[in-house]
Amino acid sequence: MTHTQSALAYAPTGESRIRIAAIQARAAARVGDEQRARSSLDVLRHAREEWPDADGLEQFGGLLRFPAEKQAFYIGGTYTLLGNYERAERHAAEAIALYEQGAPEAYSYGDVALARLDIVTARLALGEVEGASEELKKILELPAQLRIRQLGASVKRVAKLLTHSKFDGNRTARELADAAVSYRTMDTQPKAPLQ
């Protein structure tokens, strides 16, 4: 976190500052530092209000950009890690909508898939198995070449959530758990034999 604090001290307004705050928020939430995660989200919100001044990097485009859809994705992921599931679902859904409505060249199937898993996690935490099922099936049906490694860990966490006692006797939860346990990402796909 020290590095992101230093980066924030030197970052200009605009997408650079927003990106650093988003990274710091998600990292803090991942290690259980709720106070820092929330204060980083406050920095992010404030940086979004200052955004009219371009910081130069967004002119280059591509990976240097940190547009609204990616911001919503990071915010949703942070709230998922913090256990604020209503906000997590709202921001993850916003990220998906922005990606789907945006320019095709800006679409990130990885971000969309991970945002869907934030929605799945939120819905399961709130006991909404059917709603979670709709989103999880979209992940489980992804072609093998689109199953990035990050999806594997998230799907495993979902599989664990599905084994919670509150889902005992729920056939949909059991079927989803079985499908999630057998889910394979690109780096875990069986290798084709050499010819």
C-alpha positions in Angstrom: 0.0 0.0 0.0 3.0 2.3 0.5 3.6 2.4 -3.2 0.1 3.4 -4.1 0.1 6.1 -1.4 3.3 7.5 -3.0 1.8 7.2 -6.4 -1.3 9.1 -5.3 0.8 11.9 -4.0 2.3 12.5 -7.4 -0.5 11.5 -9.7 -2.2 14.3 -11.7 -5.9 14.6 -11.9 -7.8 12.4 -14.3 -7.6 8.7 -15.1 -4.2 8.2 -13.6 -5.3 9.3 -10.1 -8.6 7.3 -10.5 -6.7 4.2 -11.5 -4.3 4.4 -8.5 -7.2 4.9 -6.1 -9.1 2.0 -7.6 -6.1 -0.3 -7.4 -5.4 0.7 -3.8 -9.1 0.2 -2.8 -9.3 -3.3 -4.2 -5.9 -4.3 -2.8 -6.8 -3.0 0.7 -10.2 -4.9 0.5 -8.4 -8.1 -0.6 -6.1 -8.0 2.5 -9.0 -7.1 4.8 -8.1 -3.4 5.4 -11.7 -2.1 5.2 -10.9 1.4 6.5 -8.2 1.9 3.8 -10.4 0.4 1.1 -13.2 2.8 2.0 -10.9 5.8 2.2 -9.4 4.8 -1.2 -13.0 4.7 -2.7 -13.5 8.2 -1.3 -10.3 9.3 -3.1 -11.5 7.7 -6.3 -14.9 9.5 -6.0 -13.2 12.8 -5.4 -10.8 12.2 -8.4 -13.8 11.5 -10.6 -15.2 14.9 -9.7 -11.9 16.5 -10.6 -11.8 14.6 -13.9 -12.4 17.4 -16.4 -8.6 18.0 -16.7 -7.1 15.4 -18.9 -3.9 13.9 -17.5 -2.3 13.2 -20.9 -2.3 9.4 -20.7 -5.9 9.1 -21.8 -4.9 10.6 -25.1 -2.8 7.5 -25.9 -5.8 5.2 -25.4 -5.5 1.5 -25.1 -4.2 0.0 -21.9 -3.3 3.5 -20.5 -7.0 4.4 -20.3 -9.1 3.8 -17.2 -12.5 4.5 -18.5 -15.9 4.5 -16.6 -16.5 0.8 -17.3 -13.2 -0.2 -15.7 -13.8 2.1 -12.8 -17.2 0.5 -12.2 -15.6 -2.9 -12.4 -13.0 -2.1 -9.8 -15.5 -0.5 -7.5 -17.8 -3.5 -7.8 -14.9 -5.9 -7.0 -13.9 -3.8 -4.0 -17.4 -3.9 -2.6 -17.6 -7.6 -3.2 -14.4 -8.1 -1.2 -15.8 -5.8 1.6 -19.1 -7.8 1.7 -21.3 -4.9 0.7 -23.2 -7.0 -1.8 -25.9 -4.5 -2.9 -23.3 -2.0 -4.0 -21.1 -4.7 -5.4 -23.9 -5.9 -7.7 -24.9 -2.4 -8.7 -21.4 -1.4 -9.8 -20.7 -4.8 -11.4 -23.9 -4.5 -13.4 -23.0 -0.9 -14.4 -19.6 -2.1 -15.6 -21.2 -4.8 -17.8 -23.7 -2.4 -19.2 -21.0 0.2 -20.1 -18.8 -2.5 -21.7 -21.7 -3.9 -23.7 -22.8 -0.4 -24.9 -19.3 0.9 -25.6 -17.0 0.6 -28.6 -16.2 -2.9 -29.6 -12.5 -2.3 -29.4 -12.8 -1.2 -25.7 -14.7 -4.4 -24.7 -12.9 -6.5 -22.1 -14.4 -10.0 -21.9 -12.3 -10.7 -18.8 -13.6 -7.7 -16.9 -17.2 -8.6 -17.9 -16.8 -12.2 -16.8 -15.2 -11.2 -13.5 -18.0 -8.6 -13.0 -20.5 -11.3 -13.6 -18.8 -13.4 -10.9 -19.2 -10.4 -8.5 -22.9 -10.4 -9.3 -23.0 -14.2 -8.7 -21.2 -13.7 -5.3 -23.5 -10.9 -4.3 -26.7 -12.8 -5.2 -25.5 -16.0 -3.4 -24.6 -14.0 -0.3 -28.2 -12.6 -0.4 -29.6 -16.1 -0.9 -30.7 -15.5 -4.5 -29.7 -18.8 -6.1 -31.8 -18.5 -9.3 -30.5 -15.0 -10.1 -26.9 -16.2 -9.4 -27.5 -19.1 -11.7 -28.4 -16.9 -14.7 -25.0 -15.1 -14.4 -22.9 -18.1 -13.5 -24.1 -20.1 -16.5 -22.7 -17.3 -18.8 -19.3 -17.9 -17.2 -19.5 -21.7 -17.3 -20.4 -21.5 -21.0 -17.4 -19.4 -22.0 -15.3 -21.0 -24.7 -12.1 -22.5 -23.4 -9.9 -19.8 -25.1 -11.7 -17.1 -23.1 -11.3 -18.6 -19.7 -8.6 -16.5 -18.2 -6.8 -17.8 -15.1 -8.4 -15.2 -12.8 -11.8 -16.8 -13.5 -10.6 -20.1 -12.0 -10.0 -18.7 -8.5 -13.3 -16.8 -8.5 -15.3 -19.7 -9.7 -13.8 -21.8 -7.0 -14.9 -19.3 -4.4 -18.4 -19.4 -5.9 -18.3 -23.2 -5.7 -17.5 -22.9 -2.0 -20.3 -20.4 -1.4 -22.7 -22.9 -3.0 -21.9 -25.5 -0.4 -23.1 -23.3 2.4 -25.8 -24.9 4.6 -28.4 -22.3 3.6 -28.4 -24.0 0.2 -28.9 -27.5 1.6 -31.6 -29.3 -0.5 -31.5 -26.7 -3.2 -31.1 -28.6 -6.4 -30.0 -25.6 -8.5 -27.2 -24.8 -6.0 -26.0 -28.4 -6.0 -25.9 -28.5 -9.8 -24.1 -25.2 -10.0 -21.6 -26.3 -7.3 -20.8 -29.4 -9.3 -20.4 -27.4 -12.6 -18.2 -24.8 -10.8 -15.9 -27.5 -9.2 -15.2 -29.0 -12.6 -14.6 -25.6 -14.3 -11.3 -25.3 -16.1 -9.5 -22.2 -17.2 -7.1 -21.8 -20.1 -4.1 -22.8 -18.0 -5.9 -25.9 -16.6 -7.3 -27.2 -19.9 -6.0 -30.7 -20.7 -3.2 -30.6 -23.2 -3.8 -32.1 -26.6 -1.3 -35.0 -27.3 1.6 -34.1 -29.6 1.4 -35.6 -33.1 
